[in-house]
Amino acid sequence: MVRTRVGYAGGTTTAPTYRRIGDHTETFQVEYDPTQISYQRLLEVFWENHNPTTRSWSNQYKAAVFYHNDEQKLLAIESKDREAFQRKAKIRSAILPFTGFTIAEDYHQKYYLRKERDLMREFEQIYPADPDFVRSTAAARVNGYLGGNGTVEEFNAQLGLLGLSAEGQHTLREIFDAKKDR
């Protein structure tokens, strides 16, 4: 994963915001390196991390894949069909064309990291401008680890590359290990 950003997609409202979302869906944008992770693997992660058989109670919170081209569309539909077969249930998550993405307000970005004040202070020193923080690969990875994502092997390999102090690394390790122990 190179970086992630949260925002709004799939609607027609001009310049959506959290308070004026209109017909958009809250979503996140994933920028990835296809030499490191495949689109198929990203789809697997999508299906693993929500219950695609439940109907969304609103357009704002629906589960959806927004494809960018015909190949992504085909792969997304095939993965949805596989899920339906494996689960023996109707899949309600949507496969939709990408029509644009509006980045969400700063306070919505890197949710888990913003809740960890000590780590956030370190990132504020590294990235004094919020747009740089939001675009940061290191911030995206730390946010993911704080959310309990990633393997122990990935975490161990990347911990020293995230720009954190020894104390920050220790704090992140404690939180990550606690989430993995559950």
Secondary structure, DSSP 8 states (H G I E B T S, - for coil): --EEEEEEES---SS--STT-TT-EEEEEEE--TTTS-HHHHHHHHHHTS-TTS--SSGGG--EEEESSHHHHHHHHHHHHHHHHHHTS----EEEE---EEE--GGGTTHHHHH-HHHHHHHHHH--SHHHHHH-HHHHHHHHHHTT-S-HHHHHHHGGGS---HHHHHHHHHHHHHHHH-
